Amino acid sequence: MSTAPADWTRADWAAFADRVLSGAMAFASPGRGRITPPGAEGGYGHDIDGLEGFARTFLLAGFRIAGERG
């Protein structure tokens, strides 16, 4: 993999997205409806943090799937 994101190919970005998504699963709830990474809670609490974590990774997964045309 290239050293600088400006030099990355599509394959580099796809591999990076795959690593982020795989890593996020370590912080998923048992039903996988929330992803709550470690750290201080946000202003709205643990449950909202988990939903936001899911939404952000779901957005990345959507881009990843769309980029592969399904």
C-alpha positions as CSV (number, residue, x, y, z in Angstrom):
1,M,0.0,0.0,0.0
2,S,1.2,3.5,-0.8
3,T,2.4,5.7,2.1
4,A,0.3,8.8,1.4
5,P,-3.5,8.9,0.9
6,A,-3.0,11.2,-2.1
7,D,-1.2,8.3,-3.8
8,W,-3.7,5.6,-2.9
9,T,-5.5,3.7,-5.6
10,R,-9.1,2.6,-5.4
11,A,-7.9,-0.8,-4.2
12,D,-6.0,0.9,-1.3
13,W,-9.1,2.8,-0.3
14,A,-11.2,-0.3,-0.4
15,A,-8.7,-2.2,1.7
16,F,-8.7,0.6,4.2
17,A,-12.5,0.7,4.4
18,D,-12.5,-3.1,4.9
19,R,-10.1,-2.7,7.8
20,V,-12.2,0.0,9.4
21,L,-15.3,-2.0,9.1
22,S,-13.7,-5.1,10.5
23,G,-12.3,-3.2,13.4
24,A,-15.6,-1.7,14.2
25,M,-17.2,-5.1,14.7
26,A,-15.1,-5.5,17.8
27,F,-17.3,-2.8,19.4
28,A,-20.6,-4.0,18.1
29,S,-23.5,-4.9,20.4
30,P,-24.7,-8.5,20.5
31,G,-27.4,-7.8,18.0
32,R,-25.0,-5.6,16.0
33,G,-27.5,-2.7,16.0
34,R,-25.0,-0.4,17.8
35,I,-21.3,0.1,17.5
36,T,-19.8,1.8,20.6
37,P,-16.1,2.3,20.5
38,P,-14.3,2.9,23.8
39,G,-13.9,6.4,25.2
40,A,-15.9,9.0,26.9
41,E,-19.6,9.2,26.3
42,G,-20.9,12.0,24.1
43,G,-23.4,14.5,25.4
44,Y,-26.5,12.3,24.7
45,G,-25.3,9.1,26.3
46,H,-24.1,5.6,25.5
47,D,-27.2,4.5,23.5
48,I,-27.0,7.4,21.1
49,D,-23.3,7.0,20.7
50,G,-23.9,3.3,19.7
51,L,-26.5,4.3,17.1
52,E,-24.2,7.0,15.7
53,G,-21.4,4.5,15.5
54,F,-23.6,2.2,13.6
55,A,-24.8,4.9,11.3
56,R,-21.3,6.1,10.4
57,T,-20.0,2.6,9.7
58,F,-23.2,1.8,7.8
59,L,-22.5,4.8,5.6
60,L,-18.9,3.6,4.9
61,A,-20.3,0.1,4.1
62,G,-22.8,1.6,1.7
63,F,-20.0,3.4,-0.2
64,R,-17.9,0.3,-0.1
65,I,-20.7,-1.9,-1.6
66,A,-21.8,0.7,-4.1
67,G,-18.2,1.1,-5.3
68,E,-18.1,-2.6,-6.1
69,R,-21.4,-2.3,-7.9
70,G,-23.2,-4.5,-5.4
